[in-house]
């Protein structure tokens, strides 16, 4: 046995180094990918408590419109505010875009500077004149401009 160890001393040292390296890699991967403590968003939401969104913001936005809007739904996920607007049949493309932009009036400048916005405008009463729906748009927190998809 001593003769085998003396003749293959380099191989045993290399094997030991490889085994230690594999164990270290496996431990590193397990701790990196299977860490259960912490928020699923990481630290991207640090400071979000400084920018609260009203619970009844959907109703507040709906009061902006005299007619043409059936329902408004606002959903906040992380740093993105999803605004879904269902318009009445006969509402034109420019009017629908105006409804989305007008909904931003109910949010303060601080909230508009912190959150990203996603707009989706639908019309449940499908007719030939409502083939342009759904319409989608977004507004990044760093921009003041709403960007529309090709409709």
N, C-alpha and C positions, 0 to 999 in steps of 0.2 A: 504494500500500500504506500509506504514512504517513497518507493522508487517511482511509482506512477505520479505522485504529487510533485516530486522533484523534476521529473521529465516534462510535466505539463503545467508548470507553475504559472506561466504567462496565460494559458487558456483558463485556468481556474480564476485568476485575478480578473480577466476580461469578463468571464461569466458572472462573477460576483458584481462587477460594475454594471453590467447589463440588467441584472435582476434588481439591483437597487434603483437604477434609473427607471425601469418599468413600474415599480411600486410607486415611486415619486410622481410619475406622470399620471397614473391611475388615480392616486389620491388628489392630485391637482384638478383633474377633470371632474371628478365626483363633486368636489367642493365648489367648483365654478358653475357647473350646470345644474346641480341638484340642491342649491341653497334655497331653502323654503322661507327663511325669514326676510322680511322687507316687503315693500310694495311691488306689485307687478309692473309698475311704470318706472321703477328705479327712483332716481332723484329728479326726474324731469318735472315732477309736480311740486317741488319745493316752493313754498310761498303761495300755493293756490288758495289757502284759507284767507288771504288778504283780498281776494277778488270773489266774493260770494255772488251766486246767481239766485235771484228770487224764485221761490217755489211756484208762484203763479205767473211766471213770465209769459207763458203761452196765452193766457187770458189778456194780459197787458198788451201783447202784440196784436191780438185779434181786435182790440178796441181801436187800433189805429185806422182800421178800414171800415168805411161806411157800407160798402157792398162789394161783391165780387169774390169774397173769400169765404169758403165754407168752414174750414177749420185750420188751426195752427197748432203744431206740436213741436216743442223744444226739448231736446235730449242732450244732456251734457255728459260726455265721456272723456275723462282726462282733461286735456287742454283744448278739446274740440267741442264746439257748440253746433249741434245739428238742428237746423230750422226747416221743418217740413210744412209747406203751405199747400192746402188743397183749394184750388180756385173753382169758381162757378163756370159752367159752360158759357162760351161767348167772350171770355176774357182774352184779350189779345196778348201777343208776345211781349210787347213793350210794357203793357200794364202789369203783367205778371212779374217782369224783371223789376219794375218799380216797387211792387209789393215786397219783394225780397230786400231791396235796398232800404226801403222805408222801415223795415223791421229792425234795422240797426239803430234807429233812433231811441229805442228802449234800453240800449246798453250804454253805459258810461264810456268815456274815452279810455279810462284805465282798463276796463274789461275788454274793449276792442283792441287794446294794445297788448293784452296778455293771451287771450284766447284766439284760436283759429275758428273760422265759421265755415260751415258747409250748408248750402241751401239746396233744397229739392222742392220743385214746384210740380204738383200733379193736378190732374183734373179727372175725378172719378166718373163724371158724366161724359163718357166718350162719344164724340160726334166727329163728323168729317173735319170740322174746323178746329178740333182739339188734337190733331195728330202731332203737334209739336211737343206735346207733353210726354214724358216728364222732362223738365228742364233742370239743369244742375249748374251750380256756381260755387265758388269758394272765395274766401277772403283770408289771407294770411295775417297773422298778428302784426307783422312789421309793415304791412301795406294798408293804404286806405282805399284801394281800388278792389271792386268785386270782379272776378274773372269768370266768364261764362263758358260753358262747353259749346261746341258748334251746333247750334240749333237755328 
